[in-house]
């Protein structure tokens, strides 16, 4: 089995409402607790899992005059931003 090298990254959350300071990630049975907004060293497979994490938000729809319509639109957005250093 090949040994994976760690990379230095900063992980940030797109979810500003919940003001989280840690991300919990599980890859192949191994669990990681990652500080958000700080420089950390993590394995490539953990970076890949963070890049694929997503969340669903619901956005109100408006007509041309800016009046709300009856429905909301479901939108899937990335959960984390991973910035390599």
N, C-alpha and C positions, 0 to 999 in steps of 0.2 A: 504494500500500500504506500502510495506517495505521501510525503510529508508536505502539508500545506504551510506556506509562509504567511505571517500576519501582515496586515497593512495598517498604516496609521490613517484614521479617518475622524471626521466630526459628524455625528448623526444629529439631525434636527427633526422636530415633529411639525407636520403641517396642521395639526389640531391645536390651534391657539386657545380654544375655549376651555379645554380641560387642564391646561398648564402642567402637563406631566414633566417629570425630570428624569425618567428612566424608561427604557424599552426592554421588554422581555421577549426573547426569541428562542425558539427551540428548533434545532436542526439535527436530524438523525438521532434523536434521543438525548442529545446534549442541550442543556439549557443555559442561556446567557442573559445576564442583567447588564444593560449598557447605559451609561450616563449620557444624557442628551446634552448637546451644546459644549461638550468637552472632548479634547483629543483622547482617543482610545485606540488600542491595537486589537484588531479582530481578524478572524480567518475569512478567506474569500467566500466560503459557503454561507457565512453569517451575513456578509455584505449582500450577497445575492438574495437571501431571504428577506432582508430589510427592503431591498429595491422592489420586491414583488408584493410586499405588504400594501394593502389598500383599505380604504374605508368608503362607505356610501353616505352621501349627504343628499338632502332633499331641498330643492330650490323652487321657490314660488315662481310661477310664470306670469308675465304681464303682457298686456296688449300694446298696440302702437301708441296709445294715449297714456301709457303708464299705469293703467288700471289693472288690479289683480284679476286673473282669470280663475276659473274653478279649480284647476289642477296644479299639481306640483310635479317637478321633473326630478327623476332619480339620476344622480351623477356619481360615478366612481372616481375617486382621486387617490393619488399616492399617500401613504400614511407617513413615510419618512423620506427625508432628503439625506443622502449619504455623500459627503464631500471628502474626496481623497486629499491627503496632505502631501 
